[in-house]
Amino acid sequence: MSAPGLFISFEGIDGSGKSTQARRLDAALRAQGRETVLTREPGGSPGAEEIRRLLLDGPEDRWSAETEILLFTAARRDHLERVIAPALDAGRVVICDRFADSTRMYQGLGRAALRGLVDRLHTLTIGREPDLTLLIDMDPATGLDRALSRGTGEARFESFGSDMQARMREGFLALAREFPERISTVDGNRAEDTVAAEVLRLVEARLP
């Protein structure tokens, strides 16, 4: 039987470089001959991608904070059922660009004080955390400049401004202190190659 896989998530404020580092980690592990699945949230499965469009298109006040949390949780459940869990059961390394920690921050902290609701829904419907979360820590102003320069058309959360970016950064760092056995903080204010090397070192320490 296949050995259980490893579930890795990348977190950080918008523009922190986490998506780039997730892609680089995927390429590095594939070069070692490992089977990987690179995915993202919100999205990652056909149904979750449909929900992603509902969440990221339109004005900031399109959904109430509570409705937004429900949509994110529904997308995550579908993603878990159809992509993440089957890959882990097959012994693959799953690399996910954002997971539940982003909902804890952006909806639980950013939109309203609803962290408790986020956690209760997660326990009820998801019930799984990554084996390792890599928090790419970035200066908020630099991250915001990067995020707004992308011009992806998915700017709802990138348009919250510098104050929100700073709050999100502090929130992510607080999560790292809350879950030190799971979350490793990586300084993203360095050369991309340097960050990638540290990420790979942290992951290799968890691989069989």
N, C-alpha and C positions, 0 to 999 in steps of 0.2 A: 504494500500500500504506500501511497505517496506520503511523505512527511508533511506535517502542517506547514503552511506558508507563513510568510511574515508580512504584517500589515503596517505600512509606513504612511504617515500623513505629513504634509508640509503646511505650515501656518505662518501668518504674518500679516502686517498691514498691506494695503494695496501699494504696489510698486516696490515691495521689499526684495523682489527677485526670486521668490519661492517657486514660481512656475518654471523659470529657467533652471533652477537647481533640481527640480523634480525631473525635468527632461534629461538633464545631464546625469543624474543618478541612474535613471532608466538605461541610458546608453552605456554607462560604465558597467552596470551589472550584466547587461546583455553581452558585452564584450568578454565578460568572465564566463559566459556560457550559462548564465542563470535565466530561468523563465520568469518574465515579469509582465505585469499589467499596469500600464500608465493610464490613470483616469482622473476625473476632476469632479468637484461639486461647486454649486448645484449642477447636476447633470450626471453623465457617466453611463446612463442606460437610456434607451429610446424614450421611455416614459418620463424619466427624470429630466431629459433634455427639453421635453415639452413644457414641463413645469418651470424649468430655468427661464424659458422665454417669457412666461407669465410674470416671473419675479423680476427680471432685469430690464424689461421694456416698460416704458411709460414713466409717469411722474413719480416722485418720491412718496407721495401720499396715496398711491393707487390702492394699497392694502393697509389695513390696520396692522399694528405690530403683532397682535394675536393671530390674525389670519396668515401673515407672513411666516410666522413660526410653524403653523400647521402645514403650509405649502412646502417649506424646507424639509420638514420631517417626512412628509409623504414622498418627496423626491429621494430622500436618503434611504427610506425603506425599500423603494423599488431598486435603487442602485445596489443596496446590500444584497437583496435577494437574487438579482439577476447577474451581477458582475462580481462584487467583492467576495461574498461567501463561496461561490463555486470556484473562484480562482484560488482562494486560500485552501480549500479542501483538496485541490489538485496539487498543492505544494508550491504554488507560485508566489513570487514577491509582488504584492500589490502596493503601488505608489500612488497616493491620492493627493491631488492639489486641493486642499481644504477638506475638512470633515466637520464633526460636530463642534469643535472648539470655535470655528468661525461663527456658527449660529449662537453659541454662548456669548460671543462678543458683540456681533453686529445687531442681533435681535435682542439678546438678553441684557446687554449693557447699552448698546447704541440707541435703539429705538425707544426703549422703555425699560424699567427695572423688572424684567421678566426672566431673569436667569433661572429662578425656581421652576417656572413653567417649562422652560427649555429642558432642564434636567429631568423633570418628571416625564415629559413626553419621550425623551431619549431612553430612559429606563424602561418605559412601557413598550415602545415600538421598535427600538434599535437594539439596545442591550449589549452593544459591543463598542470597545474603544480600540484605537490603533495600538499595536505593540510598541511602536516608537513614533513620537511626534517631533519633527524638527521645526523649531520656531526660528525663522530667519528674522532676526531683529535688525531694524533699519531706522535711521533718523526720520522722523515723521515728515519734515519738510521735503527732504530728498525723495522719499517714497511717493508723496503726493505729486510732485513734479513729474516723476516717471509715469505714474498712473494716468494723469491727465494728458500726457504727451502721446499715449498709445492710440487714442482715437478709435477705440474698439466699438463704440456705439452702445456699450454696456456700462454707462457712467453713473447709474443711480447711486451706488455706494461710493464711487470715486468722487462724487460731487459734494460730499458731506463737509469738506473743508479741513483746514489744518487743525482746528481744535478737536474735531472728531478723530483725526488721525492720531493725535497725541493721546487721547483717551483710549483708543483702541490699542496703541502700543503698550500703555500702562496696564491695560486689561490682560493682554496676552502675557506680559511678564508676570502678572499676578497668577495667571493660570499655571505658568511654569513653576512658580513657587508652590502652588497647591498640589500639583502632580509631578513632583521631581523624578519619580521613578519612570515616568512615561515621556515627559517633555524635556528635550535637550535644546538649549538656546545656542544659536550660532550667530556670531557677529556678521551681519550682512554688509557692513560699511567697509568692505575690503574688496580686493580684486576678485573677480568672478572665479578664477581658477583656484584661488586660495580658499574661498568658501566651499567650492566643490570638493576639494581635497579633504576638508574637515568633515563634510557631510558623508563622504564615502567611508572615512575612518569610523565614524559613529555607527554607520549601518553595518559595516563589516564586523564590528564587535558583537552584533546581535544575530548575525547569520550563522547557520550551522556549518 
